[in-house]
Amino acid sequence: MNAPNDSTAAKGLRGWWLSPPRPGVQRLINPWEYRHLRAFGATRIAGGSVAAAAGVVCLSYGVYGWAAFFLIIGALNLAGGYWYLTIPRSGRQCLAG
């Protein structure tokens, strides 16, 4: 009834990483995150806002090294969250066109 090679599941780590299929740089995103882009995008934006706020607090206390660290982390998270939120919109436009 079931043949030994009848499985449709992805084989190994490479097969898992390549499902679902996604183009170009989007392959860098973890597959589980790719399936839930809006949630992870909103989480990254929230985390980036908290990190940026921590950077501003560090600036107010004159701790410039930590301020730079938190501001860079905040900026990267905000950019990543924005990117995550724009991926579903760009995919829908490609499919509609």
Buried (B, 14 or more C-beta within 10 A) or exposed (E): EEEEEEEEEBEEEEEEEEEEEBEEEBEEBEBEBBEEBEEBBEBBBEBBBBBBEBBEEBBEEEBEEBBEBBBEBBBEBBEBBEBBBEBEEEBEEEEEE
